[in-house]
Amino acid sequence: MNSLVKTTDKSLSVGNYSKEQVETIKNVICQGANDSEVQLFMGYVAKTGLDPLSRQIYFIKSGGRPIIQTSIDGFRVIAERTGKYDGQEPAQWCGMDGVWVDVWLKDSPPAAARVSVRKKGISTPITAVALFKEYGKKTGVWSTMPALMLAKCAEALALRKAFPNDLSGIYSSDEILSNIDQEDLKTLYAASKEAGFKSKEELKEAVRKYFHRDESFKLTELFKSDLDVILKNVISNHQPEVEVISEVEATPVEPEPKEVKKVSPSVENRNPNKPKQRGVEPIQFDASMDGEFPFK
């Protein structure tokens, strides 16, 4: 198996591949890839032991995302080399009714396909299901053999689940996913609004960080299979920002009571427009007088 990638004199080299061969791989197999992405690809070459010059493994970019691809035969070769691959159960298909059958005979495409892989040391088969709405296309081989193509996708999923250390990050050419459409975006926007996202830009930034994408990331680069991941792990777990009010700010402040000056009743009830009254002397009563009241 090849060793890891090395960078020497600004030229890439890897194990049994010369610098010239790696340069050919970069220009022919990895068209549009930068040096870091070529190093990533050659790392998978070393990991899988597949030969890119024989087209056993290859590199593509979809929506700005680098994808390492191989055929379903390449998956089987990698699984066989682990020494733990113990075969698989025949593929099955189902329609919208959810009833699984061993042979798909309808003219319309199946709704789903499933494949179970057996791994030595594990008693229960490892099963994976591929949905037509996520993988199916209306062109090429998909338009003529949808059941076969969907079964290949299910097999690739099952093999990846069974041997994650060997197949993680590698995709079969049959499982290249469809990008999300406008209806999918409407679903995301509606769910994000309900979850408390303030704008589409806030949602995009949260998704970008979750998938570790660069600043040029766009939501239209997402695959249909990413929708459930975003709904469950990004939108459902979103915690809207809440304005924090300190304890001091939250406690209402009572207004200080105004000082009220006490005023004597005579002053308080004084009417400036009312004429002043002359003082009245108190009546003096002399008991010696027979009923006479002296007034001055």
C-alpha positions in Angstrom: 0.0 0.0 0.0 1.2 3.5 -0.8 2.6 5.8 1.9 1.2 9.2 2.8 1.6 12.3 0.7 4.7 14.4 0.9 5.4 17.8 -0.4 8.9 18.4 -1.7 10.2 21.4 -3.7 6.6 22.5 -4.3 5.9 19.3 -6.1 3.6 16.5 -4.8 4.8 13.0 -4.4 3.3 9.9 -2.9 4.7 6.4 -2.3 5.0 4.5 -5.5 4.0 7.4 -7.7 6.6 9.7 -9.1 6.3 13.5 -9.1 5.5 13.4 -12.8 2.7 10.8 -12.2 1.2 12.9 -9.4 1.4 15.9 -11.7 -0.5 13.9 -14.3 -3.1 12.9 -11.7 -3.5 16.5 -10.7 -4.0 17.7 -14.2 -6.2 14.8 -15.5 -7.9 13.1 -12.6 -8.2 16.0 -10.2 -9.1 18.8 -12.6 -9.9 22.0 -10.8 -8.3 20.9 -7.5 -5.8 22.9 -5.6 -2.7 21.4 -4.0 -4.4 20.8 -0.7 -7.2 18.9 -2.4 -4.7 16.9 -4.4 -3.0 16.0 -1.2 -6.3 15.0 0.3 -7.0 12.8 -2.8 -3.6 11.1 -2.7 -4.1 10.4 1.0 -7.2 8.4 0.0 -5.2 6.7 -2.7 -2.7 5.6 -0.1 -5.5 4.6 2.3 -7.5 2.5 -0.1 -4.7 1.1 -2.3 -6.8 1.9 -5.4 -5.0 3.2 -8.6 -6.2 6.6 -9.9 -4.3 6.1 -13.2 -6.5 3.0 -13.8 -9.6 4.9 -12.9 -10.2 2.8 -9.8 -10.6 6.0 -7.8 -11.1 9.6 -8.9 -11.8 13.1 -7.8 -14.7 15.5 -8.6 -16.0 18.8 -7.3 -19.7 19.2 -6.8 -21.0 22.6 -5.6 -17.5 23.5 -4.6 -17.2 20.4 -2.4 -14.4 18.0 -3.2 -15.6 14.4 -3.5 -13.5 11.2 -3.6 -15.2 8.6 -5.9 -14.9 5.0 -6.8 -17.1 2.4 -8.4 -19.1 -0.1 -6.4 -16.5 -2.6 -7.4 -13.9 -0.5 -5.7 -16.0 -0.6 -2.5 -16.1 -4.4 -2.7 -12.3 -4.6 -3.2 -11.7 -2.3 -0.2 -14.2 -4.3 2.0 -12.6 -7.6 0.9 -9.1 -6.4 1.8 -10.1 -5.8 5.4 -10.5 -9.6 5.9 -13.7 -9.0 7.7 -16.1 -8.9 4.8 -18.5 -11.9 4.9 -20.8 -11.2 1.9 -24.2 -9.6 1.8 -27.9 -10.3 1.6 -29.7 -9.8 -1.8 -31.0 -6.3 -2.4 -34.7 -5.6 -1.8 -37.0 -2.8 -3.0 -40.2 -1.2 -1.9 -42.8 1.3 -3.2 -44.6 4.0 -1.4 -46.6 1.3 0.4 -43.4 0.2 2.3 -43.8 -3.5 1.3 -40.3 -5.0 0.5 -39.9 -7.3 -2.5 -37.0 -9.3 -3.8 -37.5 -8.2 -7.5 -38.8 -4.9 -8.7 -41.1 -5.4 -11.7 -43.0 -2.2 -11.9 -42.4 0.4 -14.6 -42.2 3.2 -12.1 -39.0 3.6 -10.0 -38.9 2.0 -6.5 -39.3 4.4 -3.6 -36.4 2.8 -1.7 -33.8 0.0 -1.9 -32.0 -1.8 1.0 -28.9 -4.0 1.3 -27.6 -5.8 4.3 -23.8 -6.5 4.6 -22.4 -9.3 6.8 -19.2 -8.6 8.8 -17.2 -11.3 10.5 -17.5 -11.2 14.3 -20.9 -9.4 14.1 -24.0 -11.7 14.2 -26.5 -9.1 12.9 -26.2 -7.9 9.3 -25.6 -4.2 8.8 -28.4 -2.7 6.7 -28.7 0.5 4.8 -31.6 2.1 2.9 -31.3 4.4 -0.1 -34.3 6.6 -1.0 -35.1 7.3 -4.7 -36.1 10.9 -3.8 -32.5 11.5 -2.6 -30.5 9.7 -5.2 -32.7 9.2 -8.2 -32.1 11.1 -11.4 -34.2 11.4 -14.6 -31.2 11.1 -17.0 -28.6 8.5 -18.1 -28.7 5.0 -16.7 -31.1 6.1 -13.9 -33.8 6.7 -16.4 -33.6 3.1 -17.8 -32.4 1.0 -14.7 -33.5 2.9 -11.6 -33.9 -0.2 -9.4 -30.3 -1.4 -10.2 -28.8 2.0 -9.6 -30.7 2.5 -6.3 -29.5 -0.9 -5.1 -25.9 0.1 -5.8 -26.4 3.2 -3.7 -27.8 1.1 -0.8 -24.9 -1.3 -1.1 -22.4 1.5 -0.9 -24.1 2.9 2.1 -24.1 -0.5 3.8 -20.5 -1.1 3.1 -19.5 2.3 4.4 -21.5 1.6 7.6 -19.8 -1.8 8.0 -16.2 -0.5 7.3 -16.1 3.2 8.3 -12.4 3.2 8.9 -11.7 2.1 5.3 -14.6 3.8 3.4 -15.4 6.9 5.3 -15.3 10.0 3.0 -15.4 7.8 -0.2 -18.5 7.7 -2.4 -19.5 5.5 -5.3 -20.1 7.1 -8.6 -23.7 5.9 -8.4 -24.5 7.8 -5.2 -23.6 11.3 -6.3 -26.5 13.1 -4.8 -28.8 15.7 -6.2 -28.5 19.2 -5.0 -31.5 20.7 -3.1 -34.0 22.7 -5.1 -36.2 25.7 -4.4 -38.9 23.7 -2.6 -36.2 22.3 -0.3 -35.0 25.8 0.4 -38.5 26.9 1.3 -38.7 24.1 3.8 -35.4 25.1 5.4 -36.4 28.8 5.6 -39.8 28.0 7.1 -38.3 25.7 9.7 -35.5 28.2 10.5 -38.0 31.0 11.0 -40.1 28.9 13.4 -36.9 28.0 15.3 -36.0 31.6 15.9 -33.5 32.4 13.1 -33.6 36.1 12.3 -32.6 35.9 8.7 -31.6 33.6 5.8 -28.0 34.8 6.3 -28.0 33.6 9.9 -29.2 30.2 8.8 -26.6 30.0 6.1 -23.8 30.9 8.6 -25.0 28.2 11.0 -25.0 25.6 8.3 -21.7 26.7 7.0 -20.1 26.3 10.4 -21.7 22.9 11.0 -20.3 21.5 7.7 -17.0 23.4 8.1 -17.3 25.1 4.8 -15.4 28.2 3.6 -16.8 31.8 3.3 -18.0 31.3 -0.3 -20.5 28.6 0.8 -24.0 28.8 -0.6 -27.1 26.8 0.6 -27.7 25.7 -3.0 -24.5 23.6 -2.7 -26.3 21.3 -0.3 -27.4 17.8 -1.2 -30.9 16.5 -0.6 -29.6 14.1 1.9 -28.3 17.1 3.9 -31.8 18.3 4.6 -32.6 15.9 7.5 -29.2 16.5 9.0 -29.7 20.3 9.0 -33.3 20.0 10.4 -32.2 17.7 13.2 -28.8 19.1 14.1 -28.8 22.8 13.1 -32.3 24.1 13.2 -33.8 22.0 16.0 -30.8 22.7 18.3 -30.8 26.5 17.5 -30.9 28.7 20.6 -32.2 32.1 19.7 -30.3 35.0 21.2 -32.1 36.4 24.2 -31.5 40.0 25.5 -29.9 39.6 28.9 -31.1 42.1 31.5 -29.0 42.5 34.7 -30.6 42.2 38.1 -30.0 45.9 38.7 -31.7 46.8 35.4 -34.6 44.4 36.0 -35.4 45.9 39.4 -37.9 48.8 39.1 -36.7 51.9 40.8 -39.2 53.7 43.1 -39.3 57.4 42.5 -38.1 59.5 45.4 -41.0 61.2 47.3 -41.1 64.9 46.8 -40.7 67.0 50.0 -44.0 68.6 50.9 -43.8 71.8 52.9 -46.4 72.1 55.7 -48.4 75.3 55.5 -50.5 76.7 58.3 -54.2 76.6 57.6 -54.5 80.4 57.7 -51.8 80.7 55.0 -52.9 77.7 53.1 -56.5 78.9 52.8 -55.7 82.5 52.1 -57.4 84.1 49.1 -55.5 87.0 47.8 -58.6 88.5 46.2 -60.7 88.4 49.3 -60.7 91.7 51.2 -59.0 91.6 54.5 -61.3 91.6 57.6 -60.8 93.9 60.5 -60.1 92.2 63.8 -63.0 91.8 66.2 -62.4 92.3 69.9 -63.8 89.6 72.2 -67.0 90.3 74.0 -66.6 91.0 77.6 -69.5 90.2 79.9 -70.0 91.9 83.2 -72.3 89.9 85.5 -73.1 93.1 87.5 -75.0 94.5 84.6 -78.6 93.5 84.3 -78.7 92.0 80.9 -76.9 94.8 79.3 -74.2 93.9 76.9 -71.6 96.7 76.6 -70.4 97.0 73.0 -67.7 99.5 72.1 
